[in-house]
Amino acid sequence: MQDRPYPSLAEATKIWARIGLLSFGGPAGQIAMMHRILVEEQKWLGEQRFLHALNYCMLLPGPEAQQLAVYIGWLMHRTAGGIIAGVLFVIPGIVAIMALSWIYAIWGNVGLVEGLFFGLKAAVLAIVIQAVIRIGSRALKNGAMLAIAAGAFIAIFGFAVPFPIIILAAGLIGFLGAYARASAFQPKVNHGKIGETQIADVDTLLGEESPAHTHVDLGWALRISLVILALWLTPVALLLALLGPDDVFSQIAGFFSVMAVVTFGGAYAVLAYVAQEAVQNFGWLAPGEMLDGLGMAETTPGPLIMVTQFVGFMGAFRAPGTLPPLLAGTLGGLLTTWVTFAPCFLWIFLGAPFIERLRDNKILTAALSAITAAVVGVILNLAVWFGLHVVFSEVVEFSAFGLHIDVPVLASIDWLSALLILAAMVAIFRFKLGPVTVLAGCAAAGIVFSLAGLVA
């Protein structure tokens, strides 16, 4: 136990604000950054307690890095600490994505801006391919997991099976496999170590004992859950009642509320689901624009799931009703962010006190491991789908025996885009450059191509 004073809520707020401003680089980078600040520098908690919290957050739908911040904030300073940590983690991203959405809506067709996003598309596609390989190397440890991933890819790419159904089916397979004690479904959740310096729990401010407020209190858990549920779902119900189910704001509220519940597997899995629904079903934006949005999220602080704010912005911007388009877009983006992140606080405040019971549940862990395997197939679908629409300007649908797939028109290939994607992949896989460096390089290349008149 450290001898120095326990930080006040005001002091902790400054730390969480710093973390929010530095939260670049996707979940892996954000988790490593939190470990460096909270474990190695501040010594609020130790390695085992940090991993314990991370393991729980990895089991949840939504952004694990933001939920980890909520968890540690709650661990340190009760409910207020969790709320402050979670809110400050996303505010910089909210501001940045909103500003970029305005720029995109107003000047998106200007040559230099088009060139910028032309380059970003190539970088983001390469980063998504890297995510498939990275997640697959961790999740696909045996033939059963490979089969689940392959089945998920075929289901979503060839038959347009909705993402929630794929997740439920994978979870059921994992549950039954674990219940039958099949060796392929006996996973072990283990993140190893996060940082270079390992701090023992006993040498931290929290020490080895759990604070009194972390003990299970069913009454508190139910009260806080009801409050968060009301804050989350009341706007959704009001929009449906006042505007009807076909209004764009009702669609945004309902769709992203469902997304917040079923999106296991991180931001790239979320994007696959959003791409399927927002592009193909709702028609809020085009496939290339989804990559533009992910490029924004990759280059700004905050969780990558902040890309959904751009989607909500563009959906409302293009169907503003009686509102000015930019005002409608702003409200649509903020509504998206609200229904996306409000449930994150619910999962932590309701579940964290019961974490000891959850972390050793082998059947639950097996079900979630199968879901992670399915997510690999879903993200592969995302990479293929985006690749078809970025590299080729024309695709045609092939249909037979219930199968519906997009087939590229080979003569419509965009060689400049293909070469830039190849260069981005070489930078990532051969030279091990980080995502921000690759994004910056491709964006610069896109601007140069625009100035040279090569980008239409």
Secondary structure, 3 states (H helix, E strand, C coil): CCCCCCCCHHHHHHHHHHHHHCCCCHHHHHHHHHHHHHHHHCCCCCHHHHHHHHHHHHCCCCCHHHHHHHHHHHHHHHHHHHHHHHHHHHHHHHHHHHHHHHHHHHHCCCHHHHHHHHHHHHHHHHHHHHHHHHHHHHHCCCHHHHHHHHHHHHHHHHHCCCHHHHHHHHHHHHHHHHHCCCHHHCCCCCCCCCCCCCCCHHHCCCCCCCCHHHCCCHHHHHHHHHHHHHHHHHHHHHHHHHHCCCCHHHHHHHHHHHHHHHCCCCHHHHHHHHHHHHHHHCCCCCHHHHHHHHHHHHCCCCCHHHHHHHHHHHHHHCCCCCCCHHHHHHHHHHHHHHHHHHHHHHHHHHHHHHHHHHHCCHHHHHHHHHHHHHHHHHHHHHHHHHHHHHHECCEEEEEECCEEEEEECHHHECHHHHHHHHHHHHHHHCCCCCHHHHHHHHHHHHHHHHHCCCCC
